[in-house]
Amino acid sequence: MRPTDFARMRCPVARAMAVLGERWAILILREAFAGTTRFDAFARNLGIAPNILSARLGALVRHGLLDRVPEGGRHAYRLTARGRDAFPLYLAIRDWGARHFSGPEGPPTVMLDAATGAPVQAPVPCRADGTPIGPEDVRILPGPGANGAIRRRFGAEAGHG
């Protein structure tokens, strides 16, 4: 049986996972967010085989998260606006991983705001008044791109999804 092609699904979560769901993608972005731009530095910091790194960087370039730009006789990989937009996703995964998968000594790194020295954390989903909101507090409705199946599943009368 063929694997499901998430890129062809209507769901934006599935489409995002078609790009970010490959296990190296978020780690390569982690390096880009930390300022890594050169192929050899990505390879060294990640411990990834060059052929796999080349393929994964190529995919992130094709999907518009990184640009491959000439720099000093070689190439550098720079975050695009789309790639920078993934920073909150990275923070959420990083924070979740630090809370649930760090050893008893704590996470191996901390992230601080360079201007203030304050810890950087993923934003908590909040209501307009600032109170936290969880999955049980939301209602999903069909959006402008909804097809018939989505409209049936999440129609106004369907409530939670």
C-alpha positions in Angstrom: 0.0 0.0 0.0 1.3 3.5 -0.9 1.8 6.0 1.9 -0.6 8.8 2.1 0.5 12.0 0.3 -0.1 14.6 2.9 0.8 17.4 0.5 -2.3 16.7 -1.5 -4.7 16.8 1.4 -6.9 19.9 2.0 -5.9 20.0 5.7 -3.3 22.7 6.4 -1.9 20.6 9.3 -1.4 17.7 6.9 0.2 19.9 4.3 2.6 21.4 6.9 3.5 17.9 8.0 4.4 17.0 4.5 7.1 19.7 4.8 8.0 19.6 8.5 7.1 16.0 9.4 10.3 14.4 8.1 12.5 13.8 11.1 15.4 16.0 10.0 13.4 19.0 9.0 12.8 20.6 12.4 16.4 19.8 13.4 17.8 21.6 10.3 15.5 24.5 11.1 16.8 24.4 14.7 20.3 24.9 13.4 19.1 27.7 11.0 17.4 29.5 13.9 20.7 29.2 15.8 22.5 31.0 13.0 23.9 28.0 11.1 24.2 28.8 7.3 26.9 26.5 5.9 26.5 22.9 4.7 29.5 21.7 6.7 28.3 23.4 9.9 24.8 21.8 9.5 26.5 18.4 9.0 28.8 18.8 12.0 26.1 20.1 14.4 23.6 17.5 13.4 25.8 14.5 12.8 23.9 13.8 9.6 25.3 12.1 6.5 26.1 14.5 3.7 23.8 12.8 1.2 20.8 13.0 3.6 21.6 16.6 4.5 21.8 17.6 0.9 18.4 16.0 0.2 16.8 17.6 3.3 18.2 21.1 2.6 17.0 20.8 -1.0 13.5 19.9 0.2 13.4 22.9 2.6 14.6 25.2 -0.3 12.0 23.7 -2.6 9.3 24.3 0.0 10.4 27.9 0.5 11.7 27.7 4.1 15.4 28.3 3.2 17.1 30.1 0.3 20.4 28.7 -1.1 22.5 31.7 -1.8 26.0 32.1 -3.2 28.5 33.2 -0.5 32.3 33.3 -0.9 32.6 30.7 -3.6 30.2 28.3 -1.9 26.6 28.5 -0.8 24.8 29.5 2.4 21.3 28.5 3.5 19.3 31.5 4.8 15.9 31.4 6.4 13.1 32.9 4.2 10.0 34.6 5.6 8.2 31.3 5.5 11.1 29.6 7.4 11.1 32.4 10.0 7.3 31.9 10.4 8.1 28.4 11.7 10.0 29.7 14.7 6.9 29.6 17.0 6.4 26.0 16.0 10.0 25.2 16.8 9.6 26.9 20.2 6.5 24.9 21.0 8.2 21.6 20.1 11.3 22.6 22.0 9.4 23.6 25.1 7.3 20.5 25.0 10.3 18.3 24.6 12.2 20.1 27.4 9.2 19.5 29.7 8.5 15.9 28.9 11.8 14.4 27.6 14.7 16.1 29.4 16.6 14.1 31.9 16.6 14.8 35.6 19.4 17.4 35.1 17.1 19.4 32.8 17.3 20.5 29.1 20.8 20.7 27.5 20.3 24.3 26.4 18.2 27.3 27.4 17.1 30.1 25.1 17.3 33.6 26.3 16.2 36.9 24.7 19.4 38.6 23.6 18.0 42.0 24.5 16.6 41.3 28.0 18.2 38.0 29.1 14.7 36.7 29.8 13.8 33.1 28.9 12.2 32.6 25.5 9.2 30.3 25.4 6.5 29.4 23.0 3.4 31.6 23.3 0.6 30.0 25.2 -2.7 30.0 23.3 -4.9 32.7 24.9 -8.3 34.3 24.6 -8.6 38.0 23.8 -8.6 38.7 27.6 -5.3 36.9 28.0 -6.7 33.8 29.8 -5.3 30.5 28.6 -7.3 28.4 26.2 -7.1 24.6 25.6 -8.4 22.2 23.0 -11.6 21.6 25.0 -12.3 25.4 24.8 -12.4 25.8 21.0 -15.1 25.2 18.3 -14.1 24.2 14.8 -16.1 25.5 11.9 -15.7 25.2 8.2 -13.4 27.8 6.6 -13.6 29.4 3.2 -11.6 26.6 1.7 -13.8 23.8 3.1 -15.1 21.1 0.9 -18.4 19.2 1.4 -16.8 16.6 3.8 -15.4 19.3 6.0 -18.6 21.2 5.9 -20.5 18.1 7.0 -18.0 17.3 9.7 -17.6 20.8 11.1 -20.9 22.5 10.2 -22.3 25.0 12.7 -24.5 22.3 14.3 -21.5 19.8 14.7 -19.9 21.7 17.5 -16.5 20.1 18.6 -14.4 18.1 16.2 
